[in-house]
């Protein structure tokens, strides 16, 4: 699913919680998610494909996906604080 040259970027809130700001390459992204994305759910946000980690019925982290040629080429990670 991941393009070999895929990138993932994280917003300032996610970086503040310990996420790397940028991850490059399919192997690096897969390693970042390994064992951590089991609770992620697929959804559509503003018409775009996304994944979300939902806590208490609200998204805590959203990953917006850019898909080109059937492969994920970019992931934009956004952290939403649960209040």
SULLIN-V761638 format. One record per backbone hydrogen bond with DSSP energy under -0.5 kcal/mol. NH is the residue of the N-H (numbers start at 1). CO is the residue of the C=O. E is the energy in kcal/mol with one decimal. If there is no record, write none. Layout:
NH_CO_E + NH_CO_E
This chain:
3_72_-2.9 + 6_3_-2.2 + 7_73_-1.6 + 8_23_-2.5 + 9_75_-2.4 + 10_21_-2.1 + 11_77_-2.0 + 15_11_-2.4 + 16_12_-2.4 + 17_13_-0.9 + 17_14_-0.6 + 18_15_-1.8 + 19_14_-2.3 + 23_8_-2.5 + 25_6_-3.3 + 26_4_-1.3 + 29_25_-2.3 + 30_26_-2.8 + 31_27_-2.2 + 32_28_-1.9 + 33_29_-2.0 + 34_30_-1.4 + 36_33_-2.8 + 37_33_-1.3 + 40_37_-1.7 + 41_52_-2.8 + 43_50_-2.3 + 45_48_-2.5 + 46_44_-0.5 + 48_45_-2.0 + 50_43_-2.5 + 51_63_-2.0 + 52_41_-2.1 + 53_61_-2.5 + 54_39_-0.6 + 54_52_-0.6 + 55_58_-2.9 + 58_55_-1.7 + 60_53_-3.4 + 61_53_-1.3 + 62_78_-3.1 + 63_51_-3.0 + 64_62_-0.6 + 64_76_-2.7 + 65_49_-2.4 + 66_74_-2.8 + 67_65_-0.6 + 68_66_-0.5 + 68_71_-2.6 + 71_68_-1.7 + 72_1_-3.5 + 73_66_-2.9 + 73_71_-0.6 + 74_66_-1.3 + 75_7_-2.1 + 76_64_-2.5 + 77_9_-3.5 + 77_75_-0.6 + 78_62_-3.3 + 78_76_-0.5 + 80_60_-4.0 + 80_78_-0.5 + 81_79_-0.6
